[in-house]
Amino acid sequence: MQTPSTEEKILAAARKIFVDKGLEGARMQDIADEAGINKAMLHYYFRSKEKLFDTIFTDVAKEFLPKLFAILTADKTLFEKIELFCAAYIEHETKTPYVPVFIIKEINRGPKALMQRITQVGSPPFDAVIAQIKRETKAGIIKPLEPFDLLLNTLSLCIFPYLAKPMVQAVTGMNTVQFNDMMKKRCATVSKVIIDSIKA
């Protein structure tokens, strides 16, 4: 088995620290300690925490976005796609809970730069989804709706709990394991709410 390179060790350590402490709470010293290197070595590879996180985010996007795009273009009904999309999204956010906060910050800082990163991975198949919505509306399967309303409702229900995770945990007393268990069960609830809202 090949020994991980220093850069691979740093990225693995950073992912763990970002999951445990979030982007704001993570310190470069924490990441260096987790990787088993000194802070000077860490700065040699990555000048700042933001540069390091940017690299991880790009890797996450390359791994995850194609899966979402494949769901949206699959030969399945819109209801099936909603169920698969919600399940995939919530599963992914459970593994990388630091990503939603980062995305919100990037959107506020400069949405064009974020969209450039996304389109480097692949173009979101909006046209295919819109065409399917029109077909299923015409067939009387779903109510007439604005496609981007459906997108926003779906993303909001999937993402908001992770953005509000500290508050949810403070109010409920849940630990991370309990919160993640709740989100796994929530997949079916989210899908049902969305499907029931558009079903003809």
Helices and strands as residue ranges (DSSP letters): H 6-25, H 28-35, H 39-45, H 49-73, H 78-95, H 99-109, H 111-121, H 126-138, H 147-163, H 165-172, H 176-198
